[in-house]
Amino acid sequence: DAKTTQPNSMESNEEEPVHLPCNHSTISGTDYIHWYRQLPSQGPEYVIHGLTSNVNNRMASLAIAEDRKSSTLILHRATLRDAAVYYCILPEGNNDMRFGAGTRLTVKP
Amino acid sequence: NAGVTQTPKFQVLKTGQSMTLQCAQDMNHEYMSWYRQDPGMGLRLIHYSVGAGITDQGEVPNGYNVSRSTTEDFPLRLLSAAPSQTSVYFCASSYASGVPDTQYFGPGTRLTVL
């Protein structure tokens, strides 16, 4: 059973903000929301994670809905280097990151 | 720190051959894991280890063996390669194993089985 649902693909223009949505309607009270991204021909890399409150770091912001059934990864100014597949993950026990198909982000110059 | 390293980067095998994919990390991480990624798909967990001497199966363990004799190394063995094992293999590590922690991934090994 998929724990998260993401759009298959999204497009953005360079220098504009990007909002990548994720639905996780069956989330439990202790589930953290993790985001990773995978650049072409590379391994995944950590982007951000959160539990209840919105989170910011140097790469992105994570906005979590009040009922925690959805979240949004925000890239404030997309660059060409941000073109990647973005994965929204609710880890299983034992750190099992169940990667779905993710959202393929295309950034247009 | 080199982070997570994997060797080889590319490998071609014939059906029935065996081989070992190497993974090492220099961050003193307890938790290490192996994933495979088929074309156009997300990653699937093969095996994982919560510390030296302890391993367990993930989502797709059949056809693979692992061992963890040291904290640093976590090799993945293909016992008798099959075309269905053609994939990109990623090793990952993280500091903690009891709670979901940031995972660091290696660059991957691209395996083709003919």
Interface residues (C-beta under 8 A of the other chain):
Chain A: Y32 H34 Y36 S41 Q42 G43 P44 E45 Y46 H49 Y87 P91 N94 N95 D96 M97 R98 F99 G100 A101 G102
Chain B: V4 Y31 S33 Y35 Q37 G40 M41 G42 L43 R44 L45 Y48 V50 D56 G58 E59 F90 A92 S94 A96 S97 V99 P100 D101 T102 Q103 Y104 F105 G106 P107 G108
